Amino acid sequence: MDTLTNQQSLPEPEQLLRQQYYRDRLPEMRLLEKLLHKGGDRLRVQVLTEVFDGELALPVYALELGSTAKEAPVLILCGGVHGIERIGTQLLLAQLATLVSRLHWDEGLTHALTQMRLVMLPLVNPVGMARGLRSNGRGVDLMRNAPIDAIAPRPWLVAGHRLGRWLPWYRGRKGDPMEAEAAALCALVRQHTLHSPFTLALDCHSGFGMRDRVWFPYASGSGMMEHTPELHAMLRLFEKAHPHHTYLFEPQFHHYSTHGDLWDYLYSEHLGRSEHAFLPLTLEMGSWLWVKKNLRQLTSYTGLFNPMVPHRQRRTLRRHYLLLEFMINAVRSWQNWLPDEQARERHQRHAERRWLKGEPQE
């Protein structure tokens, strides 16, 4: 279905209202739609759901590149789950722009995509981003919205609560359906992980510390994820290929535990229906470094989560290109590095030493 054509078929006043809204409040959506048009039939685009800011309906886009085979390995990239963290969406839009441009001439990329599927949700929470909120338009924190409870949540409030939408980190009312944006993300992930022999996901956020961190489950407990050997094997590949990287890879529970984490929920659900590896990761870009270099950002809520100086924004967009390219190649070549049973035991031991005992990596 040509969803962009459907969007253009809206009455002219509504089209004009939407375009004005994008210019004033949501330039990321305006750029996304331009890239979708530029990609043409190379991109398979769908609107997962629509969410409303007043009477204006905003689309939540998903797009695919590469193989249509159900059994293809999959890389899922998403951003903008927290509306205030615009840099995550901007990072994925920069990556999408690069891919769309390369597809016109890069035979290597075209061939690589025949062996895998790339799925992108660059802007999961458009109303939250337009309003400059962490939550969605209904006041719910989408990363606290899944029906899963932490074993030992900490700290209070930050871990998620049900007191009311006037406080941040609100989970929503107990027993209510998941928010439309969260439910759409979960449905898409289920669709692509059901038959895939290997799935890697990266959710792009910002706002924690002065280092770029890559977190993995669990956020709701203190145990290691069941696919820890596969995760450790992939990270060792990255570290050998890029020995001077500055990322800190660690389980999220090293810092805090939360209720309602979407990736914990999807991962636990996946374990009950498939034996195939699924590695959900979160890129947490260290926004405190931007604040340290520009203390004026302390006066702006947006500045606590995003680089406000143009050259720092461009540097951030460049810095993560190698990680995203590595992920494309790791998914495409998953059969060449995924550990067998004997290697799994070795990687499990090394991972426990690294993340549970804090011993240096060999």
N, C-alpha and C positions, 0 to 999 in steps of 0.2 A: 504494500500500500504506500502510495506517495504522500506521506504525511505533510510534507512541506507545501505541496500543491493544495492539500486540504486547508492548511493554514491560510494560504493566499486567497481561498474562496470565501473568507469571512467578509461580511459587509464592510464597505470602505471606511465608515466611521470607526468601526471596531479595529480595523487594521491600523488606522492613523493613531488611535488611542494607544494601542499596544506599542507601536513604534516610538511614540513620544515617551511612554513609560520606560522602554528600553534605554532610550537616550539619557533620560534623567536619572534613572534609578538602577538599571540593570544592563550596563554595557556588555557584560559577559554573555548574556543571552543574545544580544544583537550580533556579537562576533561569532557565537556558536552557529546561529542560523546562516550567517554568511559562509562559514566553512562547510556547512552541510550542503549548501547550494554549489559551492566550488567543487566539492567531492563528487557531485553528480551520482551516476549509477555505480560508482565504485563503493559507495556507502549504502548500507541497508539501514534505513532510519525508521523508527517508530516512536510514537508518543505513548509512554507507559501509562500516564495518568495526567489529569489537569488539576491544578490547585488554584484557589481563588484569592485575589487581593481585592476585597470589595466585590464588584461585579466583573472584574477582569480576570479571565481564565488564563493561566500560565502553564505551558506544557513542560513536562518532565521528559526530556528526550533520551533515548538510548540509540546507539548506533553500532553497527558491526562492520568489520573488515575481514576479509579472508574466507576460509573454508566454510561451507554450509553443511558439511558432514556432521551428523550428531556425535560421531566418535572422535572428532578432532579435539586436540588439546586446546584449552581456552585460557586467555589472559583477560581478566576483568579489571578495568581501571575506573574509579569513581572519585568524585570530589564534590564539594559544596554541600555536604551533609549538614554541617554547621554553617549557617548563612554568613556569619561574620568573618569566616575564614576564606576570604575570596581568593587568596593565593593558591589554594588547592585547585580550584576551578581554572584559574589562569594558567597554572602549570599544565593541566591536561589540554587546554585549548592550544597552548604553544606546541605541545607534542602532536596534537591533531593537525595543526597547520603544517608542521614539518612532514608528517606522513602523507597528507593530501598532495603537497608539492612534490614529494619524492615519487609518488605513484605514477606521475607522468613520464618519468625517465628511468627510475631505478629498477632494473630487472631483478636484481638480487632481492630487494624488498618484496616485489611482486611474487617471486617464487617462494619466499619464506612464508608469505601469507596464505599460499595454497596449502601449507602444511599445518596451519593452526587457525584459530579464530580469535580476533581481538574485539572485545566488547567494551564500550565506553559509556559511562553516565557522567558527563562532565559537571552537571549542575542538578543535583538531587533536590535541593531545597530552594527554589527560585524566590518564593515569597520572603523567606527568612533573609536571603541575600539582598533583595531589594530594600527591605526594611532595616538592614544592618543588625539582625538578630542572630543569636546562637540557635534559638529554637525555630520551629516552623511558624507559619502564620497563626496557628492555633495555640501557640505558647508551649508546645511539647518539644523536648529535646529528643531528636530522632535516634541518637545513640544511647538513649536510656529507655527506649520505647518497646523493645522486644519482650515477650512474655517469659523472661528468665530471670531468676533472682541470684544474686551473689551469695557465696557461702559466708564470707566475712567482709561485708562492704565497708570501705573506708576511703576518704573521710566522710562524715555525715554531710548531707546535702549534695556534695559533689558526686557521691556514689549513686545519686538518683533518689527521688522522693515522690510522694503523692500528695503533698500539702496543698499545692495549688500552682496555677500557671503564672502567678505573679512573681515566683521565685525561679531562678535559673535551675537547670538540670531536672525539670519536672518530667516525670515518666508518663503522665496521663492517668486517667482513672482506672483503677483495678477492674479488669473484666471487659474494658472497652476494646473494640478492634484496634489493630495497629493503625497508625496514621497512614494516609494515602501514599505519601512519599516512601515511608519505610516499607509498607506492604508491597509497593511496586518494585523496589530494589530487591526485596527477598524473593519475590516471584521470578524475577529475571535471573537471579543467581541460581535458584532451584532449576530453572529451565536449562541452563547451560552446564550445570554440574551433574545432571542426571545420567547422561551417557558418556561424558568426557572421561578419558582415562587419566587425565591430569589437569587440574585447574589451579591457577594462581590468581590471587586477587590483591590489589593494592588500593587502599582508601586513603586519599590525601587530605591531611589536616595540618593545622599549625597551632602554636601557642604554648609549648612546653619546653622550658629550659633553653640553654644556649647551644645545644647540639641537635643535629638532625638524628632522630631516632626512628628505627623500624621496629614496631611492636607486633607481637603475635599472641594468639590466645594462650592462656585464658585471662580475660578481664574479670570474670566472675568467680575465680578461685585461684588456688596457688599451685595447681598441678601442671605438669608439662602436657602439651597437646599430643594426641596419639600419633600424629605424623611428624613428630620431632626429628626422627632420623632423616626423613626426606628434606625437611627444612634445613637441618644442619648441613646436609650434603650440598644443597643449593647455595647456602651462604659461603661455604668453603670455596666453591667455584668462583663466586663473586670476589671473595677476598684474594684469591690467587690471581684472578684476571685484573683486579684493580687494588693492588696492595696499599696504595696511598689514599684510599677513600677515608672519609671522616664520619661515616654513619656508626651509630651504636645500635646493634641488634640485641633485642632483649624481650622477654615476656612482659606483658603489660603489668602483671601483678607485682613486678619489682617496685612499682611506684604507687599504684592504687588499684582498688577493686571496685567494680561498678555493677549495678543492676542493669538489666535490659540491653546489654551490648548486642548489637545486630550481628556481629561476626561470630561471637560466641554462640548465639542462637542458631545461625545458619550452619556453623561447623558441627555443633552437637547434633543437629537435625540430619546433616549429611552422613555422619557416622552411623546413623540408624538405618540408612537405606543404600549405602554404597561402600565398597572396599577401596575405591579409587582415591588417590591422594588429592586433597584439597588444602591449599595453603593460603589462608586469609591473612594478609599483612596490612598494617596501618603505618603510613609515613607521617610522622609527627615532626613537622619542620620547626626548628627552634627559634621562635619569634623573639625571645628575650635578647638574642644577639642583635637583632635589628633595633630594639629599644635601647640597648647599651650604646650603640653607635649614634643614635639620634634620640636624645632624651625628650625631645619635644613630642615624640609619639606617646608619651605617658599621658598627655592631655587629651588623647583621642582613644575611644574604645576600639575603633577600627585599627588604630596604630599598635595596639597590643597584640594583634594577630597577623598583621600584614606589613611588608616593607613599604614605607610611604615615599621614599626617595627613589626616583626612576631608575638610577643606575643599580641600586640594590635589588630592585624588582627584577631587572634584566639578569643580574648575576644569579639570583635565585632560580630563575627559569632555566638558565644554562646549567646550573650545578647538578640538577637531577636528571639531565638527559642521559648520562651513562647508565644510571640505574634502570631507567625505563627501557633503554635499548637492550640491556642485559636481560631483562625480564622477557622481552619478546623472543630473544634467542634461546633462553633457558626453556621456555614453553615449547618452542618449535622443536628443540632437540632433547626433549625430556627423556626419551628412551636411552640416550647416551650417558646419562649421569644418575638417573634414579637408582638408589642402592638396592641390591638384592638382599636376601635374608641375612647372610653373613655380614655384609657391610652395614645393614641396619643396626645390628647389635653394636658394632663399633661406633657408629655415629651417635647412637643413643648414649653410650658411655661418655663420649667426648662432650655431648650436649649437656648432660647432667653435671659434668665437671665445670663446664663453662658458665651455666646459668643457675645452677643450684648451689654449687660449692664455691663459685667465684675463682676457680683456678685459671691461670693464663692459658690461652689457646695454643695448642701445639702448632 
